[in-house]
Structures are given as C-alpha cells and as structure tokens.
Amino acid sequence: QVQLVESGGGLVQPGGSLRLSCAASGFSFSTNAMKWVRQAPGKDVEFVSAIISDSSQTSYSESVKGRFSISRDNDNNMLYLQMNNLKPEDTAVYYCVRVHGNRWGQGTRVTVSS
C-alpha cells in the first residue's frame, strides 16, 4: 500500500535551517508528481512546494520562494524539502503528498522559535 513517511522536523531558531525528508513506498515514486503542504495551528492547509516526476519543474508558494528548495531522489524513493532562513510563521506540521490521488503522510512538526 502507499506509504509516505516524513522526518526531519524539530525546533529551530529563526534564521536556522532544516531538511525534511519523505520516504515513499508502495507505488511507482519515479512517475509521480509530489508536493509538500503545511498546516499551522488553527489555520488551513497551505501549499508549500511541488515537483514533477523527473524534477524538471518545481513550484513554490510566494511565502517560501527563495528560502525553500524541493528535490527528489527517484533511485531511493525520497522527497526532500530544504528550508533555510526559517521564520516563526513557518511553524506548522509539514506533509508529504502524492499529487495523484492526494495521498498524505503522517506529517512532521516544525517549530521556529527563539
């Protein structure tokens, strides 16, 4: 069955960096577009970034553009989100999502606070 397992979240100070990872299994990862979304406490789910199957196209929300970078390793079925210059407003649970069928992982929590 489809499994998406995120890791890499934690507590970081403003201006710091984190790298989120998502291990995918149970489907053909290399042929699927993937994305990251997040949900801050008390707020709606927000799109963060997306990447198509061969990594030739990526997209970002305006709120993270220039600070976050999405990438993938199709040989190892991994999706990544490099987050730099983190801000308190980046605090949220981050989810890895397979675009087709809108399948989500369990999420990893990121807290940006001094």
Steps between C-alpha positions, in 0.01 A plus 500: 500500500603860457719624784650844547711550809630846581793577727735784582274736686588659830562820690721758333580862566397773257750518217588135536464214256338160488481229238182297485498156345219281375551129441254365245399141441220291357477681166709610205663804657703594193190555287306709750491872566542581867446800719540634850218670685483631853245579764566753770306484828147624445554567131408339171732274308743700287685392187877527542672348198462244223725305267419293195620146449830574325582812708496721192233728645447628850267754653487689829259711693591866517550469874790255464645588161872568524528331840379143439616250241322181399684203354462129451710186463312260277761227544428488872132607500568810707354851497672789675431854610799714590381790713734793559459830679207363694251741650253458787219501244644180351393316815264224388460130442648420161354226286637314202227443239474289191314724260316217325226388731601761761672250730656648813761394749457539875690827513802636682483798732718805449520764770690821441553685825768668704 
